[in-house]
Amino acid sequence: MIEMLTKEENPLPDFEEALRVIKIDDTHYVGAHPLRLPVSAGRGVYGGHMIAQSLLVGIESSRISETGEYMVPDSFHLYFINAGNWKCPMEYTITNLYDDGLISKKYIIASQRGKNRTTCLVTLRKAGTKTLHSHSHSHSFDESIPPPALQAKYPNPDELHQIQHTDFVRNAVGDEFFDHKLCPEENKMAFSDRWVTVFSGLTNIPEPGSSREKIIDIYPDALGELHEVEKDILRPKDSQSIKNPIFNFIGLADISDSAFITTIARVLHLPWTPSLERDETYDATSDATYIARSTLNAIHIFHYNAMSLDHHIYFHNDEYEPTDGSAFDVCKDWLAFTYQMKRLSNNRLVARGFIFNENKKCIATVVQEGLTIMFDGIGSTANKAHL
């Protein structure tokens, strides 16, 4: 069966089908389709897809056969070992570490043709129970950092710069993302205190017979000159919602890797093209703002090599269809992902962020470490006192 699947490229009918997994037995699953590259020239499968499908395997393996109920993910810890191959599906081996009916812990190895790609630990709990990282008091606290200021400033991210990659992931950013001079308060902040806020979601295929609405997006380049680009509205009103509510969590995991350690240039206040940092003639071919129009996942390529080492998600929902204001539709909503680069040293970066739904409730915390090997001459204009 696995060999048969390797001959079929991912037809992308919708997000749930693209990430779907097939159960072989209680401890083995295989992807129904190969996972996609972030962009056509990518060196390996988009990391967010590897994260999302591993989480899906953990959730699927927690399904209670008698009732059909799934356990809710509490925390997820994944370690990247090798880049994923986009030509064949992932195979998954599960080791059940603990299960008492309320809490379940699973160790999952993802591999392709005998070569390990990722390992992860998934902790799940019975739906309706409190998260493991909540207080156990009868009057438990529910405290969080406040939602990002840009979420209030931009109540309709459809009006911002629209970016899409890997066929499904959509991002929206304001002018502040391209021009740090619009945030003069950052000049007095340490590098680790500056925030980046990106609006994220999934674009699922539209309903049959519908057409995409077009907009004219006006992007600045590294010199501040404006360019008009015709683009699709990335949150069409006729976009399909998730059919199985567990895929809202899978979609959240997928987008959590779409813009993170690749955006150091914005936090360090580096020019988007290295030619300006070196006081050379502007070179449009090395202007990362052009790449940003297609994907935020590759805007680092003129500044440094980036490689994710691990990815951690702490989920803050108690149910798949919650009624406490923490609900979200990953296909129809804009989730606000706000994050900081907390430590950059010895070519390793630690980033931490929070994802808020449209009710401004924090629904997940994300932490990632990655290799960030700067190219020669990059970083000379950064405020090194804050690194």
C-alpha positions, 0 to 999 in steps of 0.5 A: 500500500505504501508503494502505491501511494508514493506514485501519487502526487498530492492532488490538493483537493482541500487541506484535510485531504492533503494532510490525511493519514491512513491507519496501518495498525495501532502503532503505524500510520502513513500519509495519504499523500506526499507533503508539499514544499513551501515554495517550488524551489524549497530544499525540503517539505514545509516544516509546518506540514511535518508538524501538522501531520505528526500532530494529526497522527497523535490525535488520530491514535487517541481516538476512543473506538467505542465513542469515536471521541478524540482527545484534545492536544495539550502540548506538542514537542517536535525535533527536526532531524532531516528535511522531508522528501516531497515525492513520497508520503511520511510513515509514522511509528507510535510508541504509547508512553502513558495512558490513564483515560484522562491523559495520554502521552505518545512518542512518534517517529516520522520517516521516509524509506527508512530515514528518520525525518522528525521525532515528537512527543504529543501529550493529549487529555480527555476533552473538557478537562483543564490543560495541564499547564492551568492552575488546579484551584477551584477558581483557577486563573486564566491570565495571559499577555495582552493581545498585540496592539496591531490586532486592535489597529487592524480589525480587518486584515483583509485590507493588509498585504496578502501573502500565501505559500504552500498552497494553503497557508495565508499571511497578512502583514501591515506596513510596519512589517516592511518598515521598522521606522514606522515603529520608532519606539523600538529604537529604545527596546532591546532586540529581545523585546521587539514584537513581530505580529503576523495575521495567519490562517488557511486558504481552503479551496473555494466552493464549486463554481465560485471565483476569487475576488481580486485586489490591488496590493501596494508593496514597498521595496527596500528603497520605499518605492511602491509597487502594485501587484494584483492578488487574490483575496486570501479569505474568500467568503465562500472558502470551505470551513474545516469539516472535522473540528480536530483539523482546526488544531492541525491547521493552527500547527501548520501556520505556526511555522509560516513566519518565525525564525525567518524574520530576524532582519525585521527585528534587527532593523536590517535593510531588506537588501544587503547591498544597502547595508554595505553602502553599495548600489541598490540591487533589486535581485537581492531585495527580500521584499520581493520574496515576501510577496510570495512567502514569509518563509523564505525572506531570510535567504539573502541574510542568513541560512535558517534551519528549524531545530525544534518546534513546541506548541502549548494548546490552551483550549479544553474542547474541540468546539469550545464555548468559552470564547477560545473557538476559531475557524482556521479557514475563515478567521485571521489568527494573530501570531505575535512573537519575539526573538528571545535569544540570538547567540552562536548561530542559534535563535530561540523565538517565542510567540502567542496565537490569538483568535479573533476574540483576542483570546490566547489559544496557543503558545509557540516556542522554536529554536533554529540555526541562523548562520549569518552571511559575511557582512550581514548585521553590521547595521544592527544594534549589537548592544541589544543582541 
